[in-house]
Amino acid sequence: MAGPPVEGAGPDSLGRQNRRLLWLDGTVSNVSESFVANYVTPFAIALGATNSQIGLLSSLTSLAAALGLLPGARLGDGVAGRKRVVLWAGGGVARIILLLIALAPLLLPPPLAVTVYISLIALRGFVGQLGFPAWTGLMADLVPEQIRGRYFSGRSIAMSAAGLLCVPLAGRLIDLIGPPAGYQASFLIAGLIGFIATIIYSRIVEPQGTVARRTAGEDAHGLRALFERHPRFVAFTAVAFFWNMAVTTAGPYFTVHLVRNLGATPTEIGILAAITSISTIVGQRIWGRVNDRRGAIWVMFICGLQIPVYPLLWIIAPAPWFVGVIYTFSGFAWAGYSLASFNLLLSLTPQLHRGRFVAAYQMAAFLAAALGPLIGGALLAAFSIQVVFAVSAAGRLLTALLFIVTVKRTS
């Protein structure tokens, strides 16, 4: 682990130390998330949640995250100490909420426990996004553009490796203890490990950069004019809205199908997540180099044409082992898409107003992610889960093609 800043050290040395701490923070944070991310829906099912409540869980979480970006944008642009914003939001309150989620089902009867669980998950999404614009702006300042592809791919590889080990461990823990107590223990461990990442992040030395200051005359018209000066960003955000709506139309229901129809256990869910981590590690290793050589737009386009295939494969999945095949290929494609999307977002946002631009992009993505599960839920109630998957695949393909005629054409 990197030590404290050395007095008299140059900016290059300090920059390398900050990036090492970012790397370590991301790895430990992902260890924490390994005990949570893949088990949010199974935990809700164990508490007795219906399909409608599963869709509501996903929608409310995305909507709450979008609302969190409104004050988050002001904090990201208007506070010199962006690190403090990140520490208090995602690094502090959001991890305290994990501990509350672990304890709540012990204290409440089953019907009320589901409602409180959904509310706390949504609140965690809100608090986490309060610090996201500040976190993104600080990341852009700490990592020079010419090394972002390699750096973020390497950081993501370390994070995925942590997930590879810990997600199956969490699943086995849940199976040994049994639901819902096993899920509670997993969330409790996640919260405690998360605070270690918070301590690591607190040691980063924030550079003295330019922070946007709002004037009394700045209003919605001024913001609109600001966005109009960046048409590529507007096109990118519009595509992200439709893409996320198509993705989340099926997203919450993959796990429902896996647990209820294919009979997967928590241990099997953990093993499948480990398969995703392996393919993601391979993908990040390859796509990071391709991103630096060919550019983020090219990587997003190539990966975006692959991703629509995977919901169609879910339609014919006979058992959890087949989902492992799907995850092997989808993890590789999503590794490239996510890496390139983040790098493209950084390159399309001006430094002075990056907090507001990032917030606008994330709000569009989260609002779409709030609508998607509602559309999927309505299709599931009227038809079948196979129809939900087919509609999601069609929406993903159309959006990938839309990317060609908007963002890619303006490059």
C-alpha positions in Angstrom: 0.0 0.0 0.0 1.3 3.4 -0.9 2.5 5.6 2.0 1.6 9.2 2.8 2.8 12.0 0.5 6.5 12.7 0.8 7.4 16.3 1.5 9.1 17.9 -1.5 7.9 15.2 -3.9 7.3 16.4 -7.4 3.9 16.4 -9.1 4.7 13.3 -11.1 5.5 11.3 -8.0 2.3 12.6 -6.3 0.3 11.8 -9.4 1.5 8.2 -9.5 0.8 7.8 -5.8 -2.8 9.2 -6.2 -3.3 6.7 -9.1 -2.1 3.8 -7.0 -4.5 4.8 -4.3 -7.3 5.1 -6.8 -6.4 1.6 -8.0 -6.4 0.2 -4.5 -9.7 2.0 -3.6 -11.4 0.5 -6.6 -10.2 -3.0 -5.8 -11.3 -2.9 -2.2 -14.6 -1.2 -3.2 -15.3 -4.0 -5.6 -14.6 -6.6 -2.9 -17.3 -4.8 -0.9 -19.7 -4.7 -3.9 -19.1 -8.4 -4.6 -21.1 -9.2 -1.5 -24.0 -7.0 -2.7 -24.3 -6.4 -6.4 -25.3 -9.9 -7.6 -27.6 -10.5 -4.7 -29.8 -7.5 -4.5 -32.6 -9.2 -6.5 -32.2 -12.7 -4.8 -32.3 -11.0 -1.4 -35.6 -9.3 -2.4 -37.0 -12.7 -3.6 -36.0 -14.3 -0.3 -37.9 -11.6 1.5 -41.0 -12.5 -0.6 -40.9 -9.8 -3.3 -43.2 -10.3 -6.3 -42.2 -9.8 -9.9 -43.8 -6.4 -9.8 -41.8 -5.4 -6.7 -38.6 -6.6 -8.4 -39.3 -4.2 -11.3 -40.2 -1.4 -8.8 -37.0 -2.0 -7.0 -34.9 -1.5 -10.1 -37.0 1.5 -11.3 -37.0 3.3 -7.9 -33.3 2.8 -7.5 -32.6 4.3 -10.9 -35.0 7.2 -10.3 -33.4 7.9 -6.9 -30.0 7.9 -8.4 -31.1 10.4 -11.1 -32.5 12.7 -8.4 -29.2 12.4 -6.5 -27.4 13.8 -9.5 -29.3 17.2 -9.3 -27.5 18.3 -6.0 -24.5 16.2 -7.0 -23.9 18.3 -10.0 -23.7 21.5 -7.9 -21.4 19.8 -5.4 -19.2 18.4 -8.2 -18.7 21.8 -9.8 -19.1 24.2 -6.9 -16.9 22.7 -4.2 -13.1 22.9 -4.2 -12.9 19.8 -2.0 -14.5 17.2 -4.3 -12.8 14.4 -2.4 -14.8 15.4 0.7 -18.1 15.1 -1.3 -17.1 11.6 -2.4 -16.1 10.5 1.1 -19.3 11.7 2.8 -21.7 10.4 0.1 -20.6 7.1 -1.5 -17.8 6.5 1.0 -19.8 7.3 4.1 -23.6 7.4 4.2 -24.1 4.9 1.4 -22.1 2.3 3.3 -23.9 3.0 6.5 -27.1 2.2 4.6 -25.7 -1.2 3.7 -25.5 -1.9 7.5 -29.1 -0.8 7.9 -30.2 -3.1 5.0 -28.5 -6.0 6.8 -30.3 -5.3 10.0 -33.8 -4.2 8.8 -35.3 -7.7 8.0 -34.5 -8.9 11.5 -36.7 -6.2 13.0 -39.7 -6.1 10.6 -42.4 -8.5 9.5 -42.1 -9.9 6.0 -44.5 -7.6 4.0 -43.0 -4.5 5.6 -39.5 -5.8 5.3 -39.8 -5.9 1.5 -41.0 -2.3 1.4 -38.2 -1.1 3.7 -35.6 -3.1 1.8 -36.7 -1.4 -1.5 -36.7 2.0 0.1 -33.2 1.6 1.5 -31.7 0.2 -1.7 -33.2 3.3 -3.5 -31.8 5.6 -0.8 -28.4 4.1 -1.3 -28.6 4.8 -5.0 -29.6 8.5 -4.3 -26.7 9.0 -1.8 -24.2 7.2 -4.1 -24.9 9.5 -7.0 -24.5 12.7 -4.9 -20.8 12.1 -5.1 -20.6 10.7 -8.6 -20.0 14.0 -10.6 -17.3 15.0 -8.1 -15.7 11.6 -8.3 -15.7 11.7 -12.1 -14.2 15.2 -12.2 -11.5 14.2 -9.8 -10.7 11.0 -11.8 -10.3 13.1 -14.9 -7.8 15.4 -13.1 -5.8 12.6 -11.6 -5.5 10.4 -14.8 -3.9 12.1 -17.9 -6.0 11.5 -21.1 -3.1 9.8 -23.0 -3.0 6.9 -20.4 -6.7 6.6 -19.5 -7.4 3.6 -21.7 -4.5 1.6 -20.2 -5.0 2.9 -16.7 -8.8 2.3 -16.4 -8.6 -1.1 -18.1 -5.8 -2.1 -15.6 -7.8 -0.7 -12.7 -10.9 -2.6 -13.9 -8.9 -5.8 -14.3 -7.9 -5.5 -10.6 -11.5 -4.9 -9.6 -12.8 -7.8 -11.7 -10.2 -10.1 -10.1 -11.5 -9.1 -6.7 -15.0 -10.0 -7.8 -13.8 -13.3 -9.3 -12.7 -14.4 -5.8 -15.3 -12.8 -3.6 -18.7 -13.2 -5.5 -18.6 -17.0 -5.3 -17.4 -16.7 -1.7 -20.5 -14.5 -0.9 -22.8 -17.0 -2.7 -21.3 -19.9 -0.7 -21.7 -18.0 2.5 -25.4 -17.3 1.8 -26.0 -21.0 1.0 -24.3 -22.1 4.2 -26.3 -19.7 6.4 -29.5 -19.9 4.4 -31.8 -17.1 3.3 -32.6 -14.5 4.3 -30.0 -14.5 7.1 -27.2 -15.4 4.6 -28.0 -12.3 2.6 -28.0 -10.1 5.7 -24.5 -11.4 6.6 -23.3 -10.7 3.1 -24.5 -7.1 3.2 -23.1 -6.6 6.6 -19.6 -7.8 5.4 -20.0 -5.5 2.4 -20.5 -2.5 4.6 -17.6 -3.2 6.8 -15.2 -3.8 4.0 -16.5 -0.7 2.2 -15.2 1.5 5.0 -11.7 0.2 4.4 -12.0 1.6 0.9 -13.2 4.9 2.3 -10.0 5.1 4.4 -7.9 4.4 1.4 -9.7 7.1 -0.7 -9.3 9.6 2.1 -5.5 9.5 1.5 -5.7 10.8 -2.0 -4.3 14.3 -2.4 -6.7 16.4 -4.5 -4.9 18.6 -7.1 -5.6 22.3 -7.1 -7.8 22.6 -10.2 -10.3 24.9 -11.7 -13.7 24.8 -10.0 -16.7 26.3 -11.8 -18.4 29.1 -9.9 -22.0 29.9 -10.5 -23.2 33.4 -10.8 -26.6 34.8 -9.9 -27.6 35.2 -13.5 -26.9 31.5 -14.4 -30.3 29.9 -15.2 -31.8 27.1 -17.3 -31.3 29.1 -20.4 -27.6 29.5 -19.7 -27.2 25.8 -19.2 -29.1 25.1 -22.4 -26.8 27.4 -24.3 -23.8 25.6 -22.7 -25.0 22.2 -23.9 -25.8 23.6 -27.3 -22.1 24.4 -27.7 -21.3 20.7 -27.3 -23.5 18.8 -29.8 -21.5 15.6 -29.7 -22.1 15.4 -25.9 -25.8 16.0 -26.5 -25.9 13.2 -29.1 -24.0 10.9 -26.9 -26.4 11.5 -24.0 -29.4 10.9 -26.2 -28.1 7.6 -27.4 -27.3 6.6 -23.8 -30.9 7.3 -22.8 -32.3 4.9 -25.4 -29.6 2.3 -24.8 -30.1 2.2 -21.1 -33.9 1.9 -21.5 -33.4 -1.0 -23.9 -30.9 -2.7 -21.6 -33.0 -2.3 -18.4 -36.2 -3.5 -20.1 -34.8 -7.0 -19.5 -32.0 -6.3 -17.0 -33.8 -6.9 -13.6 -35.6 -10.0 -15.0 -32.5 -12.0 -16.0 -31.9 -12.8 -12.3 -35.6 -13.5 -11.7 -35.5 -16.0 -14.6 -32.3 -17.5 -13.4 -33.6 -18.1 -9.9 -37.3 -18.8 -10.4 -37.3 -20.6 -13.8 -33.8 -22.1 -14.1 -33.5 -22.9 -10.4 -30.1 -21.3 -9.7 -28.8 -21.3 -6.1 -26.8 -18.5 -4.5 -23.6 -20.5 -5.0 -24.4 -21.0 -8.7 -25.1 -17.2 -9.0 -21.7 -16.6 -7.5 -20.0 -19.0 -9.9 -21.7 -17.4 -12.8 -20.6 -13.9 -11.6 -17.0 -15.3 -11.4 -17.3 -16.4 -15.0 -18.3 -12.8 -15.9 -15.3 -11.5 -14.0 -12.9 -13.8 -15.9 -14.3 -12.7 -19.3 -14.3 -9.1 -18.2 -10.7 -9.3 -17.1 -9.7 -10.7 -20.6 -11.9 -8.0 -22.3 -10.5 -5.1 -20.3 -6.9 -6.2 -21.0 -7.7 -6.3 -24.8 -10.1 -3.4 -25.1 -7.9 -1.1 -23.0 -5.1 -1.3 -25.6 -7.6 -1.1 -28.5 -9.2 2.0 -27.0 -5.8 3.8 -26.9 -5.0 2.7 -30.5 -8.4 3.0 -32.2 -10.4 5.3 -30.0 -13.4 5.0 -27.7 -16.0 5.5 -30.4 -14.7 2.5 -32.4 -14.7 0.3 -29.4 -18.2 1.3 -28.4 -19.6 0.6 -31.8 -18.0 -2.8 -32.2 -19.1 -3.9 -28.7 -22.5 -2.3 -29.1 -23.3 -4.6 -32.1 -22.5 -7.7 -30.0 -24.5 -6.9 -26.9 -28.0 -7.3 -28.5 -27.3 -11.0 -29.2 -27.2 -12.0 -25.5 -30.8 -11.5 -24.5 -31.8 -13.8 -27.4 -29.5 -16.5 -26.0 -31.3 -16.2 -22.6 -34.5 -17.2 -24.4 -33.1 -20.6 -25.2 -31.2 -21.1 -22.0 -32.2 -24.6 -20.6 -30.2 -24.4 -17.3 -27.7 -22.2 -15.3 -24.7 -23.8 -17.1 -25.9 -22.3 -20.4 -26.0 -18.9 -18.7 -22.3 -19.4 -18.0 -21.7 -19.6 -21.7 -23.7 -16.4 -22.2 -21.7 -14.6 -19.5 -18.4 -15.7 -21.0 -19.1 -13.7 -24.2 -21.2 -10.9 -22.8 -18.6 -10.1 -20.1 -16.0 -9.6 -22.8 -18.3 -7.3 -24.8 -19.5 -5.3 -21.8 -15.9 -4.8 -20.7 -15.1 -2.9 -23.9 -18.4 -1.0 -24.0 -18.2 0.2 -20.4 -14.5 1.2 -20.7 -15.0 3.1 -23.9 -18.2 4.8 -22.8 -16.5 6.1 -19.7 -13.5 7.4 -21.6 -15.7 9.0 -24.2 -17.7 10.7 -21.5 -14.5 12.2 -20.1 -13.3 13.4 -23.5 -16.7 15.0 -24.4 -17.1 17.0 -21.1 -15.4 20.4 -20.6 -13.2 20.6 -17.5 -14.8 23.8 -16.2 -18.3 22.4 -16.2 -17.6 18.7 -16.0 -19.8 18.1 -12.9 -22.9 19.4 -14.6 -22.2 17.6 -17.9 -21.6 14.3 -16.1 -24.7 14.8 -14.1 -26.8 15.4 -17.2 -25.5 12.3 -18.8 -26.1 10.1 -15.7 -29.5 11.6 -15.2 -30.5 10.6 -18.8 -29.1 7.1 -18.2 -30.9 6.7 -14.8 -34.2 8.0 -16.0 -34.1 5.5 -18.9 -33.2 2.8 -16.4 -36.2 3.8 -14.3 -38.5 3.4 -17.4 -37.0 0.2 -18.7 -38.1 -2.1 -15.9 -41.6 -0.7 -16.0 -41.8 -1.5 -19.7 -40.3 -4.9 -19.0 -42.8 -5.5 -16.2 -45.8 -4.6 -18.4 -44.5 -6.9 -21.1 -44.0 -9.7 -18.6 -47.5 -9.3 -17.2 -49.1 -9.3 -20.7 -46.9 -11.9 -22.5 -43.9 -13.8 -21.2 -40.3 -13.3 -20.1 -39.1 -14.5 -23.5 -40.9 -11.5 -25.1 -39.2 -9.2 -22.6 -35.8 -10.5 -23.7 -36.6 -10.2 -27.4 -37.8 -6.6 -27.1 -34.7 -5.7 -25.2 -32.5 -7.3 -27.9 -34.3 -5.3 -30.6 -34.0 -2.1 -28.7 -30.2 -2.6 -28.1 -29.6 -3.2 -31.8 -31.6 -0.2 -32.9 -29.7 2.0 -30.4 -26.3 0.7 -31.6 -27.2 1.6 -35.1 -28.4 5.0 -33.9 -24.9 5.5 -32.4 -23.5 5.3 -36.0 -25.7 8.1 -37.4 -25.3 10.4 -34.4 -22.1 10.2 -32.2 -19.9 8.3 -34.6 -20.8 10.4 -37.6 -20.0 13.7 -35.8 -16.5 12.4 -34.7 
